[in-house]
Structures are given as structure tokens and as C-alpha cells.
Amino acid sequence: MQHEALRIIHDEHHAITAMLSAMRGVAARLSRQPDPQDFDVMRAILLYIDEFPERLHHVKESEVLFPLVRAKAPEIAPMLDRLDAEHLRGETAVRGLEHDLLAWEQLGDSRRLRFMDSLERYSQFYVDHLRAEESEVLPAAVRVLDEAEWAQVLAAFQANRDPLTGEQPEAEYERLFRKIVNDAPSPIGLGARG
């Protein structure tokens, strides 16, 4: 159970990292040549981040994984406190990016740099966040959790069904997932416009 739970968490982390890369790729295309389709793709990616990592993945970490680890590895409680606080700020950060993107799209190039700066800060914040989870929390979990606790973690993360980790998307997410895969650049999509 430990290995399956860790695989799901790592897969979700990889999906988030790929989405951050795809956002930077779409933003670069938009900077060269603003295109309504690329604004649509960026909104779809931001919706994915809000729906999956923010509302599912982080919640499972904060409500299931972190408390189990905290109970058995109190020495990393300060790190877990920091990561929990970052989870709470995540939804606000996505809303800020959505606003900055809309401002660029509707108000023009004078808002491009603000979006690009916000995207860069958000991406770096997220990379640092994931790095801390991968280098501190998950090794501690491997060290201290027993099979029953790993079963709890597995059950929680299996429920996420993130389509970007190979899971079949729920019906309501099929169109969103298809748009991202068809229009976003590599590493997440097949978008041929470069």
C-alpha cells in the first residue's frame, strides 16, 4: 500500500509540474502572438489547477497525510505547518493568476508583464513547495507510517482520479481534459502551435 500511495502522490506532483511547464509554454506563445485560443487554454489549465491540485490533492495532504506524519514525526511539524499554510494560500494565488490573465486578455499588452511576473512567482512557489514535500515529508512518511496508515493515505488519494495521471476523468471533466491535452504544449499536451 505504501508504494501505491507514494506512486499516486508522485504522479500527481509530476502532473502539477507538467502543468506549470505548460503554462509557461502557453504564456511564451501569448507573449509572441496573442491568440484567443491560447487564452482559452491558459484558463483551462488554471481551472485544472484549481479543481485538482488545490481542491483535491492539497486537501488530502493536509487532512490525511500530514496529520499522520505529524503524529509520528513531530520534528518536521514546522515544515508541515509551512506547507499547510501554503495550501491555504494556493486558491488565492490561482485566483490572482486568473485575474491577471483576464486583465491581459481584456485590457491588452500593458498587463502582460504583470501576468508573466505573477506566473513566474507562482511557478517558483509551487516548485519549492513540491520539492519540500518530496524531500522532507514523503521520506518521513516512509520512515514512520505503518501499513494501516498507508491504507488511509492510499484510500484518500485514489479518490482523486486526476486525469493527468492516467485516471479516467469524471464526465464533467472530460471536455476540460480534452482541451488541455489537445491544445496545451508539451509536456502535458499535444498542442502543435509553437
C-alpha positions in Angstrom: 0.0 0.0 0.0 2.9 2.4 0.8 4.3 2.1 -2.7 0.9 2.5 -4.4 0.1 5.6 -2.3 3.6 7.1 -3.0 3.2 6.4 -6.7 -0.1 8.3 -6.8 1.3 11.2 -4.9 4.4 11.3 -7.1 2.3 11.1 -10.2 0.1 14.0 -9.1 3.3 16.0 -8.3 4.6 15.3 -11.8 1.2 16.3 -13.3 1.4 19.6 -11.4 5.0 20.2 -12.6 4.0 19.5 -16.1 1.1 21.9 -15.9 3.4 24.6 -14.6 5.7 24.0 -17.6 2.7 24.0 -20.0 1.5 27.3 -18.5 4.9 28.8 -19.1 4.8 27.5 -22.7 1.4 29.0 -23.4 2.4 32.3 -21.8 5.5 32.4 -24.1 3.3 31.8 -27.1 0.9 34.5 -25.9 3.8 36.9 -25.5 4.9 36.4 -29.1 1.5 36.4 -30.6 -1.7 36.9 -28.5 -4.3 34.3 -29.7 -7.8 33.8 -28.2 -7.3 30.1 -28.3 -4.2 30.3 -26.1 -6.0 32.5 -23.6 -8.7 29.7 -23.6 -6.0 27.0 -23.0 -4.5 29.0 -20.2 -7.9 29.4 -18.5 -8.4 25.6 -18.9 -5.0 24.9 -17.2 -5.8 27.3 -14.4 -9.2 25.7 -13.9 -7.5 22.3 -13.8 -5.0 23.5 -11.1 -7.9 24.9 -9.1 -10.0 21.8 -9.4 -7.4 19.0 -8.9 -4.3 20.1 -7.1 -5.9 22.9 -5.0 -9.2 21.2 -4.1 -8.2 17.5 -4.1 -4.5 16.9 -3.8 -3.7 19.5 -1.2 -6.7 18.7 0.9 -5.7 15.0 1.0 -2.2 16.0 2.1 -3.4 18.5 4.7 -6.2 16.4 6.1 -4.8 12.8 5.8 -1.1 12.5 5.1 0.3 15.4 7.1 -1.6 14.7 10.4 -0.4 11.0 10.2 3.2 12.1 9.7 2.9 14.9 12.3 1.8 12.4 15.0 4.8 10.2 14.5 7.5 12.6 13.4 7.0 15.8 15.4 10.4 17.0 14.4 9.0 18.0 11.0 5.9 19.8 12.4 7.3 23.3 11.4 7.7 22.1 7.8 4.2 20.7 7.8 2.9 23.9 9.3 4.5 25.8 6.5 3.2 23.5 3.8 -0.3 23.6 5.3 -0.2 27.5 5.2 0.9 27.3 1.6 -2.0 25.0 0.8 -4.4 27.6 2.3 -2.8 30.4 0.1 -3.0 28.3 -3.1 -6.5 29.0 -4.0 -6.0 32.7 -3.6 -2.9 32.5 -5.7 -4.8 30.8 -8.6 -7.5 33.5 -8.4 -4.8 36.1 -8.7 -3.4 34.4 -11.8 -6.8 34.1 -13.3 -7.4 37.8 -12.7 -4.1 38.8 -14.2 -4.7 36.6 -17.2 -8.2 38.2 -17.8 -6.7 41.7 -17.4 -4.1 40.9 -20.0 -6.7 39.4 -22.4 -9.2 42.2 -22.0 -7.0 45.3 -21.3 -4.1 44.4 -23.6 -0.4 44.2 -23.6 0.0 46.7 -20.8 -1.0 43.9 -18.4 1.2 41.2 -20.0 4.2 41.8 -17.7 2.1 41.6 -14.6 0.8 38.3 -15.6 4.2 37.0 -16.6 5.6 38.1 -13.2 2.7 36.5 -11.3 3.1 33.3 -13.3 6.9 33.2 -12.6 6.4 33.8 -8.8 3.6 31.2 -8.7 5.6 28.6 -10.6 8.7 29.1 -8.3 6.5 29.0 -5.2 4.9 25.7 -6.4 8.3 24.1 -7.4 9.7 25.0 -4.0 6.6 23.6 -2.3 6.7 20.3 -4.1 10.4 20.0 -3.5 9.8 20.3 0.3 7.1 17.7 0.2 9.3 15.3 -1.9 12.5 15.8 0.1 11.1 16.2 3.7 7.5 14.9 4.1 7.5 11.8 1.9 10.8 10.4 3.3 9.4 11.0 6.8 6.2 9.2 5.9 8.1 6.2 4.5 10.1 6.1 7.8 7.2 6.4 10.3 3.9 5.3 8.8 2.6 1.7 9.2 0.5 -0.3 6.8 -2.8 0.8 8.3 -1.8 4.4 7.9 -0.6 3.9 4.4 -4.0 2.3 3.6 -5.7 5.5 4.8 -3.4 7.6 2.6 -4.0 5.3 -0.4 -7.8 5.4 0.0 -7.7 9.2 0.2 -5.5 9.7 -2.9 -7.2 7.0 -5.0 -10.4 9.0 -4.8 -8.7 12.0 -6.6 -8.9 10.4 -10.1 -6.7 13.1 -11.7 -7.0 12.6 -15.5 -3.4 13.9 -16.0 -2.1 10.9 -14.0 -3.8 8.4 -16.3 -7.1 8.1 -14.5 -10.3 8.1 -16.4 -11.8 11.6 -15.9 -15.2 12.0 -14.4 -17.7 13.0 -17.1 -17.8 16.7 -16.1 -14.1 17.0 -16.6 -13.8 15.2 -20.0 -14.1 18.4 -22.1 -11.6 20.3 -19.9 -9.1 17.4 -20.0 -9.5 17.1 -23.8 -8.9 20.8 -24.3 -5.8 20.8 -22.3 -4.4 17.6 -24.0 -5.3 18.8 -27.5 -4.2 22.5 -27.2 -1.6 22.8 -24.4 2.1 22.4 -25.4 4.3 19.6 -24.3 4.9 18.1 -21.7 1.2 18.0 -20.9 -0.4 18.4 -24.3 -0.2 17.8 -28.0 -0.5 21.5 -29.0 1.3 21.8 -32.3 1.2 25.6 -32.5 4.6 26.7 -31.3 
